[in-house]
Amino acid sequence: MANFDVVAQLVAASVAPDKPDYLVHAQRALELIWSRTVAAYDWWFTRAAEPLPLDLQPNVTRYNLTQKELGSILCIGTDLARPLYAPMAWIEWQRRMERQGTVTDYFTVASPSPAPVSGAVFTVAGRSADSMSILVQPTPSVAVRRYVWYQMAGSKANFGNCPDSLVPCLIHGAKAIAAPPKALDIPGRRSQWESHQLMEHQMYISELDAAAVREQAARIYEQPAYAEGLTADRIEEVNAT
């Protein structure tokens, strides 16, 4: 796995090899691009190994999750990560609350008789440094423990989770946002540096997309095939003959 200091030194050496004190700027740029990269996708290497316990209480909708390096929520469900609460966008939560006075998720189950089914949902109401506020609906009739599976926020402390294959991507990203090592008042210097930053940004995006493709290719989903509407009725009719 990647070493933060080594990667930062690579960034500094490629941008300003004659300025040893530039390492501080390279380190800050690397922290920023690591944070951005982690937030871009659901990476397997940034998922927290253990979930946060969430003790739901009757008639209590709002809960505060306190955890260092708390990033985005991947799932609220069982201790084996079986989802029980579906995520809902904050704006949709508000619309349903204004229109219905309550919030539930409606979806159509795959069956010969598709009927609206109410499912439990949650939304992120806000956050502070290491705390996130969530709302859940419906509230349970009795106290029950659920688990919040989450993705860690990108920080220097968990940079060691980064696989070596992603290091070139981070180097390009850090170089794209690093401050110029020399004065920009020299004629032509500013346009030269802006052109360089744009090139590095494009290379970062290209590497990021390639890494995301590799990430998705590593996952194998076996989705059941459902026949809906008239097709399902016809299958039942054929099977009955």
C-alpha angles and dihedrals in degrees: 000000000000125000114219098212093047093050092046090053090052090053093048093046093051094049104035112005092167095054114072092181090061088081090085091060091046091052092052092047090050092051091051096048092045090054091049093046094051091051092050097072145006098263118189091221094059098050113112111247093221127041127229114252112237116196107202118204131200113269093005114122105168126066134173119221113205117191135134113251092011108174126167127336114250099181143348109208144085130348087263092056097254103156116241100162121052118215118248128191115250093238091052090048090055093047093053092045090053094044102038107015089234138057126234134149119240123199137155118251118219102254138116087260107046109198130168111269124196115228133186116258141184136198134193109246098184145303146226129202099300101358134082126195117213135181122213132195135226102026114221122255090230134025112278136172120235131172132235114214110197147175118242119240114246111261139150089257094064098034087110088073089068112106117231090243090069096051096091089053092053093047091055091046094049092049089051093060101031117115116256111266095219137045116284096209092086110104111264094006096105095051090045092053094044090052090051092049091050092051092050091048091052091049090049091053091047092051091044093053091048091051091049090052090052090048093052093044090058091062123081117196120190105201119186114239114239127193113210139196117350092358091062091047091050092050090052090049092051093046091052093057 
